[in-house]
């Protein structure tokens, strides 16, 4: 298409996954406006997209998919949701937590974990947080749970403090977001090479929130790990002018 | 200076990175004219004189690109083309360059994205976007960087300059755009005006060769802290000289909307920075730029003019409360207040005697540079509302203060006169200042002085016991009779008279009788005693006659 005035453009590619999400959202303008109004009223919009990139030049990247995921529900403490296509979390008069397990054994045994991001796709979200709602990823060292058996009553304990928490304020759904859980992956990789992350709301008692993510049953969960098996060095990059005479200058 | 493309990661130099042991492709881009690579530590290159080479990292270390500073390629793109632009014939796009040293523009480079086999006009313009050389057509022979030679034109550059691409054929060829980290140096010409492009850098570069003797330019920056200034408020601009120059004299030039200028001088501080604060005196689009003359080591330079807008601002004028708010006629009151924004201005002082229905300007005073004003006022009798106002000026709207109340009351004084241990009160009411009161029994005269405002009507009401001063009365004001009326009760006399003030008036009230020196009580007592003596005498004579008869 050629425009008569101004700069017409030909886009060659879309570089980033988050940009794709925004493009999709913008194509649905009406649902966008409804979403903004809805979430403005209920104080929960969101999503400031961020993209991870390689932290170390020459490193390798692998994407792992969960071997088990489910959520547990305090209001139905003996129900198992392992085969559901979504992972629900809730902070209310009762709570829901999502459990996700990865197998890290496919990584080379001498790998150094540089960076690890857990990617989840949000399909619904709401809440009454004053400045948005916070969703945190918590490390769980107990990997003995089973996708088809885990319930509120038999769920393993997890770290009370999140490894990373993200605030959601204005979000265009569906939204794919990430949590940096490098420390958890490094810990799990040094132990039994199984990693369990628990997703939950970090809201205080006076607030409430609910959200659901796509589960592994619909390929909604990924763990992206940057690693290397080789040594890592720091390289300084500089430029300088050739020294010709005392009158030359340094810029 | 320049960028390093290291395994498709662009680094602005200097920089550092974490790198896994291995071999990588590296290329030096922009900045100096590349000469060779230098390495330290566990870093090595396969070809030290190749601008694009393989780098092997076996430990921490340094990779250094060495270049010649005598030839500088200026680029604001990072070499990575992310989109392209193509315009109708006659339209153009440009990039603004800021030279780091005095030199000759020898080349321009255009990144042709596609459709290369079409001619376009090359234009070189000065900081005001006026052509430095006549536009000339060039036809790229391939996609990628297309070089245009200016060496025959002898174009010397010191201030900012522009290189533009003007389309000769609708939409062909296409020019590359870099969308990452735009520098706001790219512009569009839509046929009538230039407009900045904030979201991409056009991929146009300039190569400048230094002149001899070689002396780099100390680049000066200049930025207003706010782009929008309300009239009457100060604009503060700040900037610095790079490399740091301490105590350097900087001329800050403010260009008014009508193109007239104000030049102010300031100095750089210990950190090489300067600030200047100035109050614009005109509404509209202003520009500000800074320049310095240079020193032994560095050429002087002038910054790119930055714009700011001055809109007409609001003002507030204040009139302080009166204390006391009630005064006696003839007293003066000091009216004080101030105007914000602080400025020289003429303030009108107004009063109303009908609760704000009609306002009368009674004085106009000038403010000081701090906006303060004061005025000593001697009002006549009445209940006043007073306010201050000013009409505004070129950059500030006028304003009116809150109203303040003031009551001016008449003078009323009572003087007590003692005559032979008896007290007599004389009361004087008037609309002026009363002084020098006296009672002269010899002259049978009450006199006093009234001071009022010239050419106003004065009045006076004097009441006293008739016993003290009996009538008929003659009243003289400065030896002339006033309009008089009187009212008398059994023992009191009230005289009311009006007159025209002639600043000071001497009032004399002259009676026909005055209280006698013999007190009134003495005569009756004397008569009673005489009568009593006569009676006693008669009684004695009667007693003697009676005893003789017996």
Interface residues (C-beta under 8 A of the other chain):
Chain A: X2 X4 X5 X6 X7 X8 X9 X10 X11 X12 X15 X55 X56 X57 X58 X59 X228 X230 X231 X232 X233 X234 X235 X236 X237 X238 X239 X240 X241 X242 X244 X247 X248 X249 X250 X251
Chain B: X1 X2 X4 X6 X7 X9 X11 X13 X14 X15 X16 X17 X18 X19 X20 X21 X22 X24 X28 X31 X32 X35 X38 X42 X43 X57 X58 X59 X60 X61 X62 X63 X64 X65 X66 X67 X68 X69 X70 X81 X82 X83 X84 X85 X86 X87 X88 X93 X100 X101 X171 X174 X177 X188 X190 X197 X213 X214 X215 X216 X243 X297 X298
